[in-house]
Amino acid sequence: MHVGIAWLGRASRTCATMATGILAGCAVASAQVNPPPLSGAESFAVLGASSVANTGASTFSGDVGAAPGGTVSGVTPAMLAPGSVMHAGDAVAAQALHAATAAYLDLAGRTCPPANLDPVLDGASLTGGVYCFSGDAVLNTTLTLTGAGPWIFQVDGALTVGPAATVVLPPVAPATCSGSDVFWQVGDASIATPPTAVTLGAGAVFVGNVLAEGDVSVGAAATVDGRALSIGAGAAGGTVTTSGAAITACSYGQPLPTHTSFKVTGGGSINVPSDPANTDPDATGTGFANYGFNAEPGATAGAASGTFNYVNHIRAANLHVNGPVTAMDVVALNPDGTPLTARISGTCDAVLPSCTFSVVTEDNGEPGRNDRFGVTIVSNGQVVEARSLRTVRNGNIQFHSATLSTTVNAPTLRTGQTMRLHATLRRDKTATPSDAYVVLQLPGGQTLSWTGAGLVPGLVPLARNFVPIDWDGDILALPIPPGAPPGVHVWMSALTRAGTFELLSGISQRAVTIAP
C-alpha cells in the first residue's frame, strides 16, 4: 500500500519518544565498551551507604535511599517524582548498595587505553570509551561527549565540577535522559588510601552515573541526568548531600520509572554456602535454599500484590521468611526492550521483627535452567540474609507479560524501495485488555503512529481494548518516497493497559537506515 507522509527532520542519535514522560526509549550501542549492569541499584537516583542529607527544594526522579544503619534526612514525599520511593535502611536499599558496589568494581577493573590517561576535561570533546585519571579530575567549563558512547571515567582522586560547569551530550529526543551511558567511578578501590570526594558545584549541569567510594555533594540549583551513589569504604565515605538540586535517574535513555510491573512467578532452589556462618552475598556452595513467589501489578502504577516464601536450610533453625509483595520494578531489559530482570519487594510476616525483603529475578526463557534469583532480607536494621543474583539450582522463573515486537525487511533501504514491517504478538496468562502501539520515529525526533490505514502524527493505537493472542504477520508496506532524508528511522512497538499509557510490555525497537 502507498502511504503519503511528510518525511521530516535530520539524522540524530538513535533515540525515541513515544509519549512525553510516559513511553520513551533510546538505543544503546557501542562496539568498544559496554556499561555495567546496575541491577537492584537501577531504580535509584540517590543512594548512600551511610546517609543521604538534603537541604532546600531538591527534586528526585528515581528512588532515594540509605543502607541499613544509615539515615535519610530532609527528603519529603513531595520531592519525589511519581513512581519514586524512599528506602531508608530496608532490604531494597541493602540490595541496591551491593549492586552499586559490584558495578563500581566492574568499572574500576576496566582497561584504560594509554592515549586516554589523564585527559583534560575543560573544553574537551571526547568520544565513547574509557578515560582514566591517576589523580584528581576537574571540570570548570564545558565537556562535550560525542558519538554513541558509552563513556566511562575512572578517577583515582577527587572529582570536582565547578559552579556552572556543563557536560554536553549529543541531542536526544524530548523527555529523555542523557545519563544512561555515562559513568564516573571515583576512588582507587584500595583500602590503603582514604576515599576521595565528589563535588558538583552550584548550578552545574552534569551528566552521568556517579559511583564513588567517598562522599558526594551536589550543590544548589545543580542538575544531574544520572545518579549519585556513594558506596563508602570501610568506616569512611558513604554520604550523599544535596541542596536544592534536581537529580533524574536515567535508564535506557529515559527517566524512571521506565516500565510498569507485570505478573512474575517462580519456585525452586538456589545453592548457598554449606557453612551457616558464611554471609558473603556472592558465595555459593553445596547447601540449598528454597524459594517461591508470585507477584502481579495492582490497579495503580507501582502497586503490586502477591506472596513470597524463602527457606535457607543451612541457617540455624532453617531461616524461614514469608510475606506479602508490595512493589515491583523492572531493573534490566533484553536487547529487544522486553524485561530481563525484575525486582519484587515487600514486608515479612511476624517471624522476624521489622522485616523487609527484596528479591531480584531473571527470566532467561524456558525450560528455566538458566534463570537467576537473588534475595536480601533485613530485620531490625540488620541484614540477616543476602544472596546475590545466581543461576537457580532447580525450578523456574517466568515473566507473564504479553509482548509486541516488530522486524524490518532490511537494515538499509533507498528511495523507491519498500519498507515492510512484520509484527509478532505473544499472549500472556493474565488476559489483560490491551492497546497496541506501532510508532515510527523520524531522524529529527518527530513521531508518527501506524493505524492500519496510514501514518498519522502523534500517539494513536493500532488496536484498542483487545486481549493479546499469539500472532505473526506483515502489518505494512511503505514505499520510500523521493526526498526522504538519509538517516536512522526507528520503529517502536509496545502494549499498554487498555485506555492508559501504563506499559504492559517492554518497548521493542527496530532501526532502519534510509541511505541517499
C-alpha positions as CSV (number, residue, x, y, z in Angstrom):
1,M,0.0,0.0,0.0
2,H,1.1,3.6,-0.6
3,V,1.2,5.9,2.4
4,G,1.6,9.6,1.7
5,I,3.5,11.3,4.6
6,A,6.0,14.1,5.1
7,W,9.5,12.8,6.0
8,L,10.9,15.4,8.3
9,G,14.0,16.3,10.3
10,R,17.6,15.3,10.1
11,A,19.7,12.4,11.4
12,S,20.4,12.3,15.1
13,R,21.3,9.9,17.9
14,T,19.0,6.8,17.8
15,C,16.5,7.8,20.5
16,A,12.8,7.8,20.5
17,T,9.9,9.3,22.5
18,M,6.5,7.6,22.2
19,A,4.7,9.9,24.6
20,T,6.0,12.7,26.7
21,G,7.1,11.4,30.1
22,I,5.3,8.1,29.6
23,L,6.8,6.0,26.8
24,A,10.3,6.6,25.8
25,G,13.4,4.7,24.6
26,C,16.9,5.1,23.5
27,A,19.1,2.5,21.8
28,V,22.5,1.9,23.5
29,A,25.2,0.7,21.1
30,S,29.0,0.6,21.1
31,A,31.5,-1.8,19.6
32,Q,34.1,-0.7,22.1
33,V,32.7,-0.8,25.6
34,N,29.5,-1.8,27.4
35,P,28.2,-0.2,30.6
36,P,28.0,-2.3,33.7
37,P,24.6,-3.6,34.9
38,L,23.2,-1.7,37.9
39,S,20.7,-4.4,38.7
40,G,19.0,-3.5,42.1
41,A,20.5,0.0,42.0
42,E,18.9,0.7,38.7
43,S,15.8,2.4,40.2
44,F,17.9,4.8,42.5
45,A,18.6,8.4,41.8
46,V,20.5,8.8,45.1
47,L,21.9,6.1,47.4
48,G,24.2,6.4,50.3
49,A,25.9,3.6,52.2
50,S,25.6,5.7,55.4
51,S,23.3,8.6,54.8
52,V,21.5,11.0,52.5
53,A,21.0,14.5,53.7
54,N,19.1,17.2,51.7
55,T,18.5,20.9,52.3
56,G,16.5,23.1,50.1
57,A,13.8,22.3,47.5
58,S,15.5,19.4,45.7
59,T,13.7,17.1,43.3
60,F,14.4,13.4,42.6
61,S,13.2,11.3,39.7
62,G,14.2,7.8,41.0
63,D,14.4,6.2,44.4
64,V,16.3,7.8,47.3
65,G,17.8,5.5,49.9
66,A,20.4,4.7,52.6
67,A,21.6,1.2,53.5
68,P,20.7,-0.4,56.8
69,G,22.1,1.6,59.7
70,G,22.0,4.7,57.6
71,T,19.6,7.6,57.5
72,V,17.7,9.8,55.0
73,S,17.0,13.4,56.1
74,G,15.5,16.4,54.5
75,V,13.7,14.5,51.7
76,T,10.0,14.7,51.7
77,P,7.5,12.7,49.6
78,A,6.7,15.9,47.6
79,M,10.3,16.0,46.3
80,L,9.9,12.5,44.7
81,A,8.6,12.1,41.2
82,P,5.7,9.7,40.6
83,G,6.9,6.2,40.9
84,S,9.9,7.1,43.0
85,V,10.2,5.7,46.5
86,M,12.2,6.4,49.7
87,H,14.1,3.4,51.1
88,A,15.6,4.2,54.5
89,G,17.5,1.1,55.7
90,D,15.3,-1.5,54.1
91,A,16.1,-4.6,52.1
92,V,15.7,-2.8,48.8
93,A,18.4,-0.3,49.8
94,A,20.7,-3.0,51.1
95,Q,20.4,-5.0,47.9
96,A,20.9,-1.8,45.8
97,L,24.1,-1.0,47.7
98,H,25.6,-4.4,46.9
99,A,24.6,-4.0,43.3
100,A,26.2,-0.5,43.2
101,T,29.4,-1.8,44.7
102,A,29.6,-4.6,42.1
103,A,29.1,-2.0,39.4
104,Y,31.8,0.2,40.9
105,L,34.3,-2.7,41.0
106,D,33.4,-3.6,37.4
107,L,34.2,0.0,36.3
108,A,37.4,0.1,38.3
109,G,38.6,-3.0,36.6
110,R,38.2,-1.7,33.0
111,T,41.4,-1.4,31.0
112,C,42.3,2.2,30.0
113,P,43.9,2.9,26.6
114,P,47.2,4.7,27.1
115,A,46.0,7.6,25.0
116,N,43.1,8.2,27.4
117,L,45.2,8.6,30.6
118,D,44.8,11.9,32.4
119,P,42.8,13.7,29.8
120,V,41.8,17.3,30.1
121,L,38.1,17.9,30.7
122,D,37.8,21.6,30.2
123,G,36.9,22.3,26.6
124,A,37.4,18.7,25.6
125,S,35.4,16.7,23.1
126,L,35.5,13.0,23.9
127,T,34.1,10.1,22.0
128,G,32.9,6.9,23.7
129,G,35.5,4.8,25.6
130,V,37.3,4.5,28.9
131,Y,39.2,7.6,30.3
132,C,41.4,7.4,33.4
133,F,42.8,9.9,35.9
134,S,45.8,8.9,38.1
135,G,44.8,11.8,40.4
136,D,42.1,14.4,40.6
137,A,39.6,15.3,37.8
138,V,38.4,18.8,37.5
139,L,35.8,20.4,35.2
140,N,35.3,24.2,35.3
141,T,33.9,24.9,31.9
142,T,32.4,22.6,29.3
143,L,33.0,18.9,28.5
144,T,31.4,17.7,25.2
145,L,30.7,14.0,24.7
146,T,30.4,13.0,21.1
147,G,29.3,9.8,19.3
148,A,27.2,7.0,20.6
149,G,29.1,6.2,23.8
150,P,29.2,4.7,26.4
151,W,31.7,6.9,28.3
152,I,33.5,5.6,31.4
153,F,35.7,7.8,33.6
154,Q,38.0,6.2,36.2
155,V,39.1,8.8,38.7
156,D,41.7,7.7,41.3
157,G,41.5,11.1,43.1
158,A,38.6,13.5,43.7
159,L,36.1,14.7,41.1
160,T,35.3,18.4,41.3
161,V,32.8,20.0,38.9
162,G,32.8,23.8,39.3
163,P,29.8,26.1,39.6
164,A,28.0,26.5,36.2
165,A,30.3,23.8,34.6
166,T,28.5,21.8,31.9
167,V,28.6,18.3,30.4
168,V,27.1,18.2,26.9
169,L,25.9,15.1,25.0
170,P,24.5,14.8,21.5
171,P,20.9,16.0,21.3
172,V,18.3,13.4,22.1
173,A,14.5,13.3,21.7
174,P,12.4,15.4,24.1
175,A,11.6,14.0,27.5
176,T,14.6,11.6,27.6
177,C,17.6,11.4,29.9
178,S,21.2,11.7,28.7
179,G,22.9,9.9,31.6
180,S,22.3,6.3,30.8
181,D,25.6,5.8,29.0
182,V,28.0,7.9,31.2
183,F,29.7,6.5,34.3
184,W,32.1,8.3,36.7
185,Q,33.9,5.8,39.0
186,V,35.6,7.8,41.7
187,G,38.2,6.3,44.1
188,D,41.1,3.9,43.7
189,A,39.4,0.9,45.1
190,S,42.2,0.5,47.7
191,I,41.6,0.1,51.4
192,A,45.1,1.6,52.0
193,T,44.0,5.1,50.9
194,P,41.1,7.1,52.2
195,P,38.1,7.5,49.8
196,T,38.1,10.7,47.7
197,A,35.1,13.1,47.4
198,V,32.8,14.1,44.5
199,T,31.7,17.8,44.5
200,L,29.2,19.0,41.9
201,G,29.1,22.8,42.2
202,A,26.1,25.1,42.4
203,G,24.4,25.5,39.1
204,A,26.4,22.8,37.4
205,V,24.7,20.9,34.5
206,F,26.1,17.3,35.0
207,V,25.5,14.1,33.1
208,G,26.3,10.6,34.2
209,N,26.1,8.0,37.0
210,V,28.5,8.8,39.8
211,L,29.7,5.7,41.7
212,A,32.0,6.8,44.5
213,E,33.7,5.3,47.5
214,G,33.8,8.8,49.1
215,D,31.1,11.3,49.9
216,V,29.1,13.0,47.1
217,S,27.9,16.6,47.3
218,V,25.5,18.2,44.8
219,G,25.2,22.0,45.1
220,A,22.3,24.3,44.9
221,A,20.5,24.5,41.5
222,A,22.7,21.8,40.1
223,T,21.1,19.3,37.7
224,V,22.2,15.7,37.3
225,D,21.0,13.5,34.5
226,G,22.1,10.2,36.1
227,R,22.7,9.1,39.6
228,A,24.6,9.9,42.8
229,L,25.7,6.7,44.5
230,S,28.2,6.6,47.4
231,I,29.1,3.1,48.4
232,G,31.5,4.0,51.2
233,A,34.9,2.4,52.0
234,G,35.3,0.9,55.4
235,A,34.2,3.5,58.0
236,A,34.6,6.4,55.6
237,G,32.5,7.9,52.8
238,G,29.0,6.7,52.0
239,T,27.2,10.1,52.4
240,V,25.3,12.0,49.7
241,T,24.3,15.6,50.4
242,T,22.1,17.7,48.1
243,S,21.0,21.3,48.3
244,G,18.2,22.4,46.0
245,A,19.4,20.1,43.3
246,A,17.5,18.2,40.6
247,I,18.6,14.6,40.0
248,T,17.0,12.4,37.4
249,A,17.9,8.7,37.3
250,C,18.3,7.7,33.6
251,S,17.5,4.2,32.5
252,Y,17.8,3.1,28.9
253,G,17.7,6.7,27.8
254,Q,14.6,7.6,29.7
255,P,13.6,9.0,33.1
256,L,12.4,6.5,35.7
257,P,10.1,4.7,36.0
258,T,10.5,3.1,32.6
259,H,8.1,0.3,32.9
260,T,5.1,-0.7,35.0
261,S,5.1,-4.1,36.7
262,F,3.8,-7.4,35.2
263,K,3.0,-10.8,36.6
264,V,6.0,-12.8,37.8
265,T,6.0,-16.3,39.3
266,G,8.8,-18.6,40.4
267,G,9.7,-21.6,42.5
268,G,12.7,-23.8,43.1
269,S,16.0,-23.6,44.9
270,I,19.4,-21.9,44.8
271,N,22.8,-23.0,46.1
272,V,24.1,-21.4,49.2
273,P,27.3,-21.9,51.4
274,S,27.2,-25.1,53.4
275,D,28.8,-23.1,56.3
276,P,26.0,-21.3,58.1
277,A,28.4,-18.6,59.2
278,N,29.3,-17.6,55.6
279,T,27.5,-14.4,55.0
280,D,29.3,-13.4,51.8
281,P,26.5,-12.4,49.4
282,D,28.4,-13.7,46.4
283,A,29.3,-17.1,47.8
284,T,27.5,-20.2,46.6
285,G,28.3,-23.8,47.8
286,T,26.6,-27.2,48.2
287,G,23.9,-26.0,50.6
288,F,20.5,-25.0,49.3
289,A,17.6,-22.6,49.9
290,N,14.1,-22.9,48.6
291,Y,12.1,-20.0,47.2
292,G,8.6,-19.5,45.9
293,F,6.8,-16.3,44.9
294,N,4.0,-14.8,42.8
295,A,3.5,-11.1,42.1
296,E,1.4,-9.0,39.8
297,P,0.5,-5.3,39.4
298,G,-2.3,-3.7,41.2
299,A,-4.9,-1.3,39.9
300,T,-2.4,1.7,40.0
301,A,1.1,2.0,38.6
302,G,3.7,0.9,41.2
303,A,1.3,-1.1,43.3
304,A,1.6,-4.8,43.4
305,S,0.2,-7.9,45.2
306,G,1.4,-11.4,45.8
307,T,3.4,-13.6,48.2
308,F,7.0,-14.5,48.8
309,N,8.4,-17.5,50.7
310,Y,12.1,-18.4,51.4
311,V,13.8,-21.1,53.4
312,N,17.5,-21.4,53.9
313,H,18.0,-25.0,55.1
314,I,21.6,-24.4,56.2
315,R,21.0,-21.5,58.6
316,A,20.1,-22.2,62.2
317,A,16.5,-23.3,62.6
318,N,16.1,-23.1,58.8
319,L,15.8,-19.4,58.3
320,H,12.3,-19.0,57.0
321,V,10.7,-15.8,55.8
322,N,7.4,-15.2,54.0
323,G,5.2,-12.2,53.4
324,P,3.2,-10.1,51.0
325,V,4.7,-8.5,47.9
326,T,4.0,-4.7,47.8
327,A,6.2,-3.4,44.9
328,M,7.6,-4.5,41.6
329,D,10.2,-2.9,39.3
330,V,12.0,-3.7,36.0
331,V,15.7,-3.3,36.5
332,A,17.2,-4.7,33.3
333,L,16.0,-5.2,29.7
334,N,16.7,-7.6,26.9
335,P,18.2,-6.1,23.7
336,D,14.7,-6.1,22.2
337,G,13.3,-4.0,25.0
338,T,11.4,-6.8,26.8
339,P,12.0,-7.2,30.6
340,L,15.0,-9.3,31.6
341,T,15.3,-8.7,35.3
342,A,12.6,-7.7,37.8
343,R,12.7,-6.8,41.5
344,I,9.9,-7.7,43.9
345,S,9.8,-6.4,47.4
346,G,7.7,-6.3,50.5
347,T,7.3,-6.9,54.2
348,C,7.8,-10.2,56.1
349,D,5.2,-11.8,58.4
350,A,5.8,-11.8,62.1
351,V,8.5,-14.5,62.2
352,L,11.2,-11.7,62.1
353,P,10.6,-8.2,63.7
354,S,10.6,-5.1,61.5
355,C,11.5,-7.2,58.5
356,T,11.6,-6.4,54.7
357,F,12.7,-8.4,51.7
358,S,13.9,-7.6,48.2
359,V,14.2,-10.2,45.5
360,V,15.8,-9.8,42.1
361,T,14.7,-12.4,39.5
362,E,15.8,-13.0,35.9
363,D,13.8,-14.9,33.3
364,N,16.1,-16.4,30.6
365,G,13.4,-18.4,28.9
366,E,12.3,-22.0,29.0
367,P,12.9,-24.5,30.4
368,G,14.3,-22.2,33.1
369,R,17.7,-23.8,33.8
370,N,19.4,-20.5,33.2
371,D,17.0,-18.4,35.2
372,R,18.6,-16.4,38.1
373,F,17.5,-15.4,41.6
374,G,18.9,-13.2,44.4
375,V,17.5,-12.2,47.8
376,T,18.2,-9.7,50.6
377,I,16.3,-9.8,54.0
378,V,16.7,-7.1,56.6
379,S,15.3,-7.3,60.2
380,N,15.6,-4.6,62.8
381,G,18.0,-2.7,60.6
382,Q,20.4,-5.6,60.2
383,V,20.9,-7.7,57.0
384,V,20.1,-11.3,58.1
385,E,20.3,-12.8,54.6
386,A,21.9,-11.6,51.4
387,R,22.4,-13.8,48.3
388,S,23.4,-12.0,45.1
389,L,21.9,-13.0,41.8
390,R,22.8,-16.6,40.8
391,T,21.6,-19.3,38.5
392,V,18.9,-21.4,40.1
393,R,19.7,-24.9,41.2
394,N,16.3,-26.2,40.0
395,G,12.9,-24.8,39.3
396,N,11.7,-22.0,37.1
397,I,11.1,-18.2,37.0
398,Q,8.6,-16.9,34.5
399,F,7.6,-13.4,33.4
400,H,3.9,-13.5,32.3
401,S,3.8,-10.4,30.0
402,A,2.3,-10.1,26.6
403,T,4.8,-8.8,24.0
404,L,4.5,-6.9,20.7
405,S,7.7,-6.8,18.6
406,T,8.5,-5.8,15.0
407,T,11.1,-6.5,12.4
408,V,12.0,-4.6,9.3
409,N,12.7,-6.4,5.9
410,A,16.2,-4.8,5.5
411,P,18.6,-2.8,7.7
412,T,19.2,-0.2,4.9
413,L,16.7,1.0,2.2
414,R,16.8,3.6,-0.6
415,T,14.3,5.8,-2.3
416,G,11.9,3.7,-4.4
417,Q,12.3,0.6,-2.3
418,T,9.6,-0.7,0.1
419,M,9.9,-0.8,3.8
420,R,8.0,-3.8,5.2
421,L,7.2,-4.2,8.8
422,H,6.5,-7.6,10.4
423,A,4.8,-7.8,13.8
424,T,4.9,-10.7,16.3
425,L,2.3,-10.7,19.1
426,R,2.6,-13.0,22.1
427,R,-0.1,-13.5,24.7
428,D,0.3,-13.9,28.4
429,K,-1.6,-15.8,31.0
430,T,-3.3,-12.8,32.6
431,A,-5.6,-12.0,29.6
432,T,-5.2,-8.3,30.4
433,P,-7.1,-6.0,27.9
434,S,-4.5,-4.0,26.0
435,D,-3.9,-1.3,23.5
436,A,-1.2,-1.8,20.8
437,Y,1.1,1.0,19.5
438,V,3.3,0.9,16.5
439,V,5.2,4.2,16.1
440,L,7.8,5.4,13.7
441,Q,10.5,7.8,15.0
442,L,11.9,10.1,12.2
443,P,15.6,11.2,12.4
444,G,14.7,14.6,13.7
445,G,12.6,13.2,16.6
446,Q,9.1,13.5,15.2
447,T,6.8,10.5,15.7
448,L,4.1,9.0,13.5
449,S,1.7,6.2,14.5
450,W,0.7,3.4,12.2
451,T,-3.1,3.0,12.4
452,G,-3.6,0.2,9.8
453,A,-4.8,2.8,7.3
454,G,-1.9,5.1,7.3
455,L,0.7,7.0,9.4
456,V,-0.7,9.9,11.5
457,P,1.1,12.4,13.8
458,G,1.2,11.7,17.5
459,L,0.4,8.6,19.5
460,V,-2.5,6.7,18.2
461,P,-3.2,2.9,18.9
462,L,-3.1,0.4,16.1
463,A,-5.6,-1.7,18.1
464,R,-7.6,-0.8,21.2
465,N,-9.0,-2.8,24.1
466,F,-8.1,-6.4,23.0
467,V,-6.7,-9.4,24.7
468,P,-3.4,-10.4,23.0
469,I,-3.2,-13.7,21.2
470,D,-0.2,-15.4,19.5
471,W,0.0,-13.9,16.0
472,D,2.7,-13.2,13.3
473,G,2.3,-11.3,10.1
474,D,3.1,-8.3,8.0
475,I,1.3,-5.1,9.0
476,L,2.5,-2.5,6.5
477,A,4.4,-1.9,3.2
478,L,5.8,1.6,3.0
479,P,7.4,2.9,-0.2
480,I,10.3,5.2,0.5
481,P,9.3,8.5,-1.2
482,P,11.7,10.9,-3.0
483,G,13.1,13.5,-0.7
484,A,13.2,11.2,2.4
485,P,16.2,12.4,4.4
486,P,19.0,10.0,4.9
487,G,19.4,8.8,8.5
488,V,18.2,6.3,11.1
489,H,14.5,5.8,11.4
490,V,13.2,3.7,14.4
491,W,10.1,1.6,14.6
492,M,8.8,1.1,18.2
493,S,6.0,-1.1,19.4
494,A,4.5,-1.7,22.8
495,L,1.4,-2.9,24.6
496,T,-0.3,-0.7,27.3
497,R,-3.2,-1.4,29.6
498,A,-6.3,-0.6,27.7
499,G,-7.2,3.1,27.8
500,T,-4.0,4.1,29.6
501,F,-0.3,4.6,28.9
502,E,0.7,2.0,31.6
503,L,3.2,-0.3,29.9
504,L,2.4,-4.0,29.9
505,S,5.4,-4.9,27.7
506,G,8.9,-3.6,27.0
507,I,9.3,-1.2,24.1
508,S,10.6,-3.1,21.1
509,Q,12.8,-1.0,18.8
510,R,13.9,-1.8,15.2
511,A,16.1,0.7,13.3
512,V,16.3,1.1,9.6
513,T,18.7,3.4,7.7
514,I,17.5,5.4,4.7
515,A,20.5,5.7,2.5
516,P,21.0,8.6,0.0
